[in-house]
Amino acid sequence: MQTNRTAGMIGLGIMGSAMASNLLRAGFRVVGYDVLPAARGAFARIGGVAARSGAEVARGAPIVVTSLPSVAALEAVAADLTRAPRKGLIVVETSTLPLAAKEAARRTLARNGITLLDCPLSGTGAQARTKDLTVYASGPRGACNACREVFAGFSRAHYYLGAFGTGIKMKFIANLLVAIHNVAAAEALVLARKAGLDPALTLKVVSDGAGSSRMLQVRGPMMVADDYREATMKVEVWQKDMDLIGEFATRLDCPTPLFATCAPLYTAAMAAGYAKQDSGSVCAVLGEMAGLAGARRKRRAVKQ
């Protein structure tokens, strides 16, 4: 599709590649960059324009979306973007990172006339592929409004939440619920197995009633299959999010007893060898605790 709309994407991992793909389908010309050559190659094969640096992305697009794994990556991208003298550049930062790190990047970019927005996302990698994401947009309202078409290109909904940093605070709240609901879904399906119920039928029936949740719907199928290799959120990455939520709540002196209770299960999944698999693998951890033979076999298969 020919279009005069161009968007940039820096970070072409699970989330970034899915967002870039949806932007292409929405008719955008997408210029993208990732530090990994394989990611750039895969991006080029789906019709994207692979750039050699973040600065090159910024020179080719008025709005650049970033999806990054760490504070160090954000710092490097911010430094790189300052070498792209594009007037009015807007950077949509979607990563789940500490607010202090985002504030530091905002100040760095502002000194060079670049507007950084804090716009974390609600949704897994699987949801990103189907455009089932929600954008928590925060920062100058005018800049957020200018990004509406880009938001619509990779998400099903976006909300303007207010001043810079409000977005990541809302993301911490959402992820607290994800952490709890994911473990709750796993616990229910393990209990169903122990009771002799068919896991697939249990998922179908419970998902259609008051006990359903998005995590049950999204991760329930992999829990039923007892296969977590196709990660929509790797456990090792999720551990970073868990730490951020815990620190956020502690700074506010706010009790989070359910969150605190579920956190050790993710640590146990790491210890059991599921670090690079999906966080739904807490179901396998609970299954082994419950003495389910299938869970023990799965653990051996993962650790070989």
WOTABEL-V789606 format. One line per field, one symbol per residue. phi: phi as a letter, one per 20 degrees, with the letter a starting at -180 (. if undefined). burial: b if it has 16 or more other C-alpha atoms within 10 Angstrom, else e. Layout:
# WOTABEL-V789606
phi->???
burial->???
This chain:
# WOTABEL-V789606
phi->.ebdeccdcdodegffffffffffffneeddcbbfegffffffffeoeefdeaffffffdbfcdedccebfffffffgffffedfdfmfddeedfecggffffffffgfffdmdeddecfddqefffffemeddeeebpggfffffegffgffccebbcedpfgoffffffffffgfggfffffffffffffffeneffffggffffecfefbfffffdggfffflcdfefebfgfffgffffffgfffffeldfcfffffegffffffgfenegedffffgfffffffenffgffffffffef
burial->eeeeebbbbbbbbbbbbbbbbbbbebebbbbbbbeeeebbeebbeeebbbbebbbbbbbbbbbbbbbbebbeebeebbbbbbebebeebbbbbbbbbbbeebbebbebbeebbbbbbbbbbbbbbbbbbebbbbbbbbbbbebbeebeebbbbbbeebebbeebbbbbbbbbeebbebbbbbbbbbbbbbbbbeeeeebeebbeebbeeeebbebbbbbbbbbbebbbeebbbbbbbbbebbebbbebeeeeeeeeeebeebbebbbbbbebbbbbbbbbbbbbbbbbeeeeeebeebbeeeee
